[in-house]
Amino acid sequence: MTDTLAILSEHHVFGGVQGFYAHASREIGLPMRFSLYLPPQAAHGRVPALLYLAGLTCNEETFAVKAGAQRMAASLGLALIAPDTSPRGVAPENLPGAATDWDFGVGAGFYLDATNAPWSAHWRMESWIVHELLPLVAAKFAVDGQRLGIFGHSMGGHGALTLALRHPGRFKSLSAFAPICAPTQCPWGEKAFAGYLGDAGDDRAQWLAHDASALMKSQTAAPYPQGILVDQGLADKFLAEQLKPEAFEAACFAAGQPLTLRRHAGYDHGYYFIQTFMADHIAHHAQTLHG
C-alpha cells in the first residue's frame, strides 16, 4: 500500500470536512480516488465509519454531492467513505466492449477481483477496497477501522451485500438501496461476470461467490443477527429484470437472517429515492456502530 495521499479538495460542511482524495493503488495498478466526510467529532478522536458503494455510471463524488448524508452523519459522529466505482485511465481500445458497455455491464467495477484477461490486470475492486483503501483511511484519518458499516446502491448495493458476506466480521452493520440481489440471474450481472470471471462451465462456478442471494443461502447462521435493511422503490424500472430483491428475501428466510425489506410505491431508482430514506439507513448503522 502506498502511503502517498493527494488532497484534491476539502470543504467544510456541518462542522466537519468533506474531502476528495487520490492515491496510487498497489492493487489496481492505477491512481484511485475516494471521498471522505469527517464529522466534527473526529477532531477529538477516532469515529466509526460507513462505507458507501455507488452504482453504475457513478464515481467517488456522486454520494457526497447527491445523497444528503452529511448532516445526520455529523449529528451522530459517523465518517462517510465513498470510493470510486471502477478503475480509470485504461485505454478503451485495450478493453473489449468497454467503449460501449462501460455503463451497463463490463467496465463498471462490480466490486470484485477479475480473474479473466484483460480485466484481471486492473479490475481488483474488492482487494483495493478491503485490503488497501480501508487500511489507508484508518492510517491517515481519525477513523476507527474496527467499527465499520457498509451500504450501497444498485451495483453498489450488490457490492455492499457481497463484501459483507465474503468478509465475515469486517463490517458490523449492513444495508442497501435497490441492490442487484442476484447478479447471476440478471443481464447486468451476466454480462459483467462473463467478462470479469469468464463464461466457461468452470468459470461460471465462480459467479456464485459474488452473488448475494447465493452467498446468503449458504450461511449456516445469521451473519447479521441485528438485521439487514433494504429499501426498494416499486416504480424502479430495473426492479423486475435486474434487481430481484425477492431472491435475497428468500435466501435470508432460508438462512434465518433478519431482513427488513421495505417496498415503496412511487419511488424510482435515483438519488431522490436515496435521499428520502438516507436518514433511516444512517440510524440503522449508528445503532450498531455506537452500541
C-alpha positions as CSV (number, residue, x, y, z in Angstrom):
1,M,0.0,0.0,0.0
2,T,1.4,3.4,-0.9
3,D,1.5,6.0,1.8
4,T,1.2,8.9,-0.6
5,L,-2.2,10.6,-0.4
6,A,-3.1,13.5,-2.7
7,I,-5.7,16.1,-1.4
8,L,-7.9,17.0,-4.4
9,S,-10.2,19.3,-2.4
10,E,-11.6,19.8,1.1
11,H,-14.8,21.6,2.1
12,H,-16.3,22.5,5.5
13,V,-19.8,21.2,5.9
14,F,-22.0,20.8,9.1
15,G,-18.9,21.4,11.3
16,G,-16.9,18.6,9.6
17,V,-14.9,18.3,6.4
18,Q,-15.9,16.8,3.1
19,G,-12.7,15.8,1.3
20,F,-11.8,14.3,-2.0
21,Y,-8.5,12.3,-2.3
22,A,-6.4,10.2,-4.6
23,H,-3.6,7.7,-4.2
24,A,-1.5,5.3,-6.3
25,S,-3.1,1.9,-5.7
26,R,-1.0,-1.1,-5.5
27,E,-3.9,-3.5,-6.0
28,I,-5.4,-1.6,-9.0
29,G,-2.1,-0.5,-10.5
30,L,-3.6,2.9,-11.3
31,P,-4.4,6.1,-9.4
32,M,-7.7,5.7,-7.5
33,R,-10.0,8.3,-5.9
34,F,-12.3,8.3,-2.9
35,S,-14.3,10.8,-0.9
36,L,-14.3,11.0,2.9
37,Y,-16.6,13.0,5.2
38,L,-15.2,13.5,8.7
39,P,-17.7,14.7,11.2
40,P,-16.8,17.4,13.8
41,Q,-16.3,14.6,16.5
42,A,-13.2,13.4,14.5
43,A,-11.4,16.5,15.8
44,H,-11.4,14.9,19.2
45,G,-10.8,11.2,18.5
46,R,-11.5,8.3,16.1
47,V,-15.0,7.9,14.9
48,P,-16.8,4.9,13.3
49,A,-17.4,5.0,9.6
50,L,-19.8,3.9,6.9
51,L,-18.5,2.7,3.6
52,Y,-20.9,3.6,0.7
53,L,-20.6,1.9,-2.6
54,A,-22.2,3.7,-5.6
55,G,-23.8,2.2,-8.7
56,L,-23.3,2.1,-12.4
57,T,-22.3,5.4,-14.1
58,C,-21.2,6.9,-10.7
59,N,-17.9,7.9,-9.2
60,E,-16.4,9.0,-5.8
61,E,-18.3,12.3,-5.9
62,T,-21.8,11.0,-6.5
63,F,-22.7,10.1,-2.9
64,A,-21.1,13.2,-1.4
65,V,-23.0,15.5,-3.7
66,K,-26.3,13.8,-4.1
67,A,-27.2,11.7,-1.1
68,G,-27.6,14.4,1.6
69,A,-25.9,12.2,4.2
70,Q,-23.5,14.7,5.9
71,R,-26.0,16.5,8.2
72,M,-27.0,13.3,10.0
73,A,-23.5,11.8,9.9
74,A,-22.3,15.0,11.7
75,S,-25.0,14.7,14.3
76,L,-24.2,11.1,15.0
77,G,-20.5,11.3,14.7
78,L,-20.0,9.0,11.7
79,A,-17.5,9.3,8.9
80,L,-18.6,8.5,5.4
81,I,-16.2,6.8,2.9
82,A,-17.2,6.6,-0.8
83,P,-14.7,5.0,-3.2
84,D,-14.8,5.4,-7.0
85,T,-16.8,2.7,-8.6
86,S,-14.2,1.5,-11.2
87,P,-10.6,1.7,-12.3
88,R,-9.9,4.7,-14.6
89,G,-7.3,5.6,-17.2
90,V,-7.1,2.4,-19.2
91,A,-7.4,3.0,-22.9
92,P,-10.8,1.7,-24.1
93,E,-9.2,0.0,-27.1
94,N,-7.4,-2.3,-24.7
95,L,-10.6,-3.5,-23.1
96,P,-13.2,-5.4,-25.3
97,G,-16.5,-3.6,-25.4
98,A,-15.7,-1.0,-22.8
99,A,-16.4,1.9,-25.1
100,T,-20.0,0.9,-25.4
101,D,-20.7,-1.4,-22.5
102,W,-19.0,0.5,-19.6
103,D,-22.1,1.9,-18.0
104,F,-24.2,-1.3,-18.2
105,G,-22.1,-4.3,-17.6
106,V,-18.4,-4.9,-18.3
107,G,-16.3,-1.8,-17.5
108,A,-18.1,-0.9,-14.3
109,G,-16.3,-2.3,-11.3
110,F,-18.9,-4.6,-9.7
111,Y,-16.7,-4.7,-6.5
112,L,-14.9,-7.9,-7.3
113,D,-11.4,-9.1,-8.4
114,A,-11.5,-10.0,-12.1
115,T,-9.8,-13.3,-13.0
116,N,-10.3,-13.1,-16.8
117,A,-7.9,-11.3,-19.0
118,P,-7.6,-8.4,-19.9
119,W,-9.7,-7.2,-17.0
120,S,-7.7,-9.1,-14.4
121,A,-4.8,-6.6,-14.8
122,H,-6.6,-3.7,-13.1
123,W,-10.1,-4.7,-12.1
124,R,-9.4,-5.6,-8.5
125,M,-12.0,-3.6,-6.7
126,E,-12.6,-6.0,-3.9
127,S,-9.0,-6.2,-2.9
128,W,-8.5,-2.4,-3.3
129,I,-11.4,-1.6,-1.0
130,V,-11.0,-4.2,1.7
131,H,-7.2,-4.6,1.8
132,E,-5.9,-1.2,0.7
133,L,-8.4,1.7,0.9
134,L,-9.9,0.9,4.3
135,P,-6.5,0.5,6.0
136,L,-5.2,3.7,4.3
137,V,-8.2,5.7,5.6
138,A,-7.7,4.3,9.1
139,A,-4.0,5.2,9.0
140,K,-4.3,8.7,7.6
141,F,-7.5,9.9,9.3
142,A,-9.3,9.8,12.6
143,V,-11.4,6.8,11.6
144,D,-11.8,3.7,13.7
145,G,-11.1,0.8,11.3
146,Q,-12.7,-1.7,13.6
147,R,-16.1,0.0,13.6
148,L,-17.3,-0.1,10.0
149,G,-20.7,-0.4,8.4
150,I,-21.3,-0.9,4.7
151,F,-24.1,0.1,2.4
152,G,-24.6,1.0,-1.2
153,H,-27.0,1.5,-4.2
154,S,-27.7,-0.7,-7.2
155,M,-24.4,-2.2,-8.3
156,G,-23.0,-0.8,-5.1
157,G,-25.8,-2.5,-3.2
158,H,-24.6,-5.7,-4.7
159,G,-21.1,-4.8,-3.6
160,A,-22.2,-4.0,0.0
161,L,-24.1,-7.3,0.3
162,T,-21.4,-9.4,-1.2
163,L,-18.4,-7.8,0.5
164,A,-20.2,-8.0,3.9
165,L,-20.9,-11.7,3.3
166,R,-17.5,-12.5,1.8
167,H,-15.5,-10.9,4.7
168,P,-17.2,-12.1,7.9
169,G,-16.7,-9.7,10.8
170,R,-15.1,-6.9,8.8
171,F,-18.3,-4.9,8.7
172,K,-20.5,-4.6,11.8
173,S,-23.7,-3.4,10.0
174,L,-25.2,-3.7,6.6
175,S,-27.9,-2.1,4.4
176,A,-28.7,-1.4,0.7
177,F,-30.7,0.8,-1.6
178,A,-32.2,-1.1,-4.6
179,P,-29.4,-3.6,-4.8
180,I,-28.7,-6.1,-7.6
181,C,-29.6,-9.1,-5.4
182,A,-29.0,-12.0,-7.8
183,P,-26.4,-10.9,-10.5
184,T,-26.1,-14.5,-11.8
185,Q,-29.7,-14.2,-12.9
186,C,-29.9,-10.8,-14.5
187,P,-28.4,-9.2,-17.7
188,W,-26.2,-6.7,-15.9
189,G,-24.6,-9.4,-13.8
190,E,-24.3,-12.0,-16.5
191,K,-22.5,-9.5,-18.8
192,A,-20.1,-8.4,-16.1
193,F,-19.4,-11.8,-14.7
194,A,-18.8,-13.3,-18.2
195,G,-16.3,-10.5,-18.8
196,Y,-14.5,-10.5,-15.4
197,L,-14.7,-14.1,-14.4
198,G,-15.2,-16.0,-17.7
199,D,-18.1,-17.8,-19.2
200,A,-17.0,-21.4,-19.5
201,G,-18.6,-24.1,-17.3
202,D,-15.8,-24.0,-14.6
203,D,-15.8,-20.1,-14.7
204,R,-19.5,-19.9,-14.0
205,A,-18.9,-21.8,-10.7
206,Q,-17.1,-18.6,-9.6
207,W,-20.1,-16.5,-10.3
208,L,-22.0,-17.7,-7.2
209,A,-19.2,-16.5,-4.9
210,H,-20.2,-12.9,-5.9
211,D,-24.0,-13.4,-5.8
212,A,-25.6,-12.0,-2.6
213,S,-28.5,-14.4,-2.7
214,A,-26.3,-17.4,-3.2
215,L,-23.9,-16.3,-0.5
216,M,-26.8,-15.7,1.9
217,K,-28.4,-19.1,1.1
218,S,-25.1,-20.8,2.0
219,Q,-24.9,-19.3,5.5
220,T,-25.3,-21.7,8.4
221,A,-26.2,-18.9,10.9
222,A,-27.4,-15.4,10.6
223,P,-24.3,-13.2,9.8
224,Y,-26.1,-10.0,10.9
225,P,-28.4,-11.0,13.8
226,Q,-29.2,-7.3,14.4
227,G,-30.8,-7.2,11.0
228,I,-30.2,-6.0,7.4
229,L,-32.1,-3.1,6.0
230,V,-33.0,-2.9,2.3
231,D,-35.2,-0.2,0.6
232,Q,-36.6,-0.7,-2.9
233,G,-38.8,1.6,-5.0
234,L,-41.7,0.0,-6.8
235,A,-41.5,2.5,-9.6
236,D,-37.9,1.4,-10.3
237,K,-37.7,0.5,-14.0
238,F,-34.9,-2.0,-13.2
239,L,-36.8,-3.9,-10.5
240,A,-38.1,-6.9,-12.3
241,E,-35.3,-7.7,-14.7
242,Q,-32.2,-6.6,-12.9
243,L,-32.6,-6.3,-9.1
244,K,-34.7,-9.3,-7.9
245,P,-35.0,-8.5,-4.2
246,E,-37.3,-11.4,-3.8
247,A,-34.3,-13.7,-4.3
248,F,-32.4,-12.2,-1.5
249,E,-35.5,-12.1,0.7
250,A,-36.0,-15.9,0.2
251,A,-32.3,-16.5,0.9
252,C,-32.5,-14.6,4.2
253,F,-35.5,-16.5,5.2
254,A,-33.8,-19.8,4.5
255,A,-30.7,-18.7,6.5
256,G,-32.7,-17.3,9.4
257,Q,-31.2,-13.8,8.7
258,P,-33.4,-11.0,9.9
259,L,-34.2,-8.7,7.0
260,T,-36.3,-5.5,6.8
261,L,-37.1,-5.2,3.1
262,R,-39.2,-2.1,2.5
263,R,-41.0,-1.7,-0.8
264,H,-42.1,1.9,-1.6
265,A,-44.8,2.8,-4.1
266,G,-43.9,5.6,-6.5
267,Y,-40.2,5.7,-5.9
268,D,-37.7,5.1,-8.7
269,H,-34.0,4.1,-8.9
270,G,-32.5,7.5,-8.5
271,Y,-31.0,9.7,-5.7
272,Y,-34.3,11.4,-4.8
273,F,-35.3,7.9,-3.6
274,I,-32.0,7.5,-1.7
275,Q,-32.2,11.0,-0.1
276,T,-35.7,10.1,1.2
277,F,-34.6,7.1,3.2
278,M,-30.9,8.0,3.9
279,A,-31.6,9.0,7.5
280,D,-33.2,5.6,8.2
281,H,-30.0,3.9,6.9
282,I,-27.6,6.1,8.9
283,A,-29.7,5.5,12.0
284,H,-29.7,1.7,11.3
285,H,-25.9,1.7,11.2
286,A,-25.4,4.1,14.1
287,Q,-27.4,1.8,16.4
288,T,-24.8,-1.0,15.9
289,L,-21.6,1.1,15.5
290,H,-22.3,3.2,18.6
291,G,-23.8,0.2,20.5
